[in-house]
Amino acid sequence: MGFRISFGKKKIINLTIKDHVIRYVDLKNTNPPMVQNLGESLIMRPLRQSLKNVCLIGKSRED
């Protein structure tokens, strides 16, 4: 799942969220765009399991 967040005309942040990691890129809105910061953060196993459980609760079940 990817997101693009814009803060006015000067800054754009792209987020990519996977099962195990969150990746981000912070761009300066110039021509061409310049990368100011980038990185990734691992999602710990207990948090991943909690997030999966929350997603399962939101789904409808047919009995």
C-alpha positions as CSV (number, residue, x, y, z in Angstrom):
1,M,0.0,0.0,0.0
2,G,1.5,3.4,-1.0
3,F,0.6,6.9,0.0
4,R,1.7,10.3,-1.3
5,I,1.4,13.2,1.1
6,S,2.0,16.8,0.0
7,F,2.8,19.6,2.4
8,G,2.1,22.7,0.3
9,K,4.3,23.3,-2.7
10,K,7.6,22.6,-1.1
11,K,7.5,19.0,0.3
12,I,6.2,15.6,-0.8
13,I,6.5,12.4,1.3
14,N,5.9,9.0,-0.2
15,L,5.1,6.1,2.2
16,T,5.0,2.4,1.3
17,I,3.6,0.0,3.9
18,K,4.3,-3.7,3.6
19,D,3.7,-6.6,6.0
20,H,7.2,-6.3,7.5
21,V,8.4,-2.8,6.7
22,I,7.5,0.9,6.3
23,R,9.5,2.7,3.6
24,Y,9.6,6.5,3.1
25,V,11.0,9.1,0.8
26,D,11.0,12.8,1.6
27,L,11.2,14.9,-1.7
28,K,11.8,18.5,-2.2
29,N,9.4,19.8,-4.8
30,T,11.8,21.2,-7.4
31,N,12.4,20.4,-11.1
32,P,13.6,17.7,-11.0
33,P,12.5,16.5,-7.5
34,M,15.4,16.1,-5.1
35,V,15.5,13.4,-2.4
36,Q,16.1,15.0,1.0
37,N,15.6,11.9,3.2
38,L,14.8,8.2,2.8
39,G,14.7,5.1,4.8
40,E,12.8,2.2,6.1
41,S,11.6,1.0,9.5
42,L,11.0,-2.7,10.3
43,I,7.7,-3.6,11.9
44,M,8.3,-5.9,14.8
45,R,6.6,-9.3,14.9
46,P,4.2,-8.6,17.8
47,L,3.0,-5.5,16.2
48,R,2.5,-7.2,12.8
49,Q,0.4,-9.9,14.5
50,S,-1.7,-7.3,16.2
51,L,-2.3,-5.4,13.0
52,K,-3.3,-8.6,11.2
53,N,-5.8,-9.4,14.0
54,V,-7.3,-5.9,13.7
55,C,-7.7,-6.4,9.9
56,L,-9.4,-9.8,10.5
57,I,-11.9,-8.2,12.9
58,G,-12.9,-5.6,10.3
59,K,-13.8,-8.3,7.7
60,S,-17.4,-9.5,7.6
61,R,-17.9,-13.2,8.2
62,E,-20.6,-15.3,6.6
63,D,-21.8,-18.2,8.8
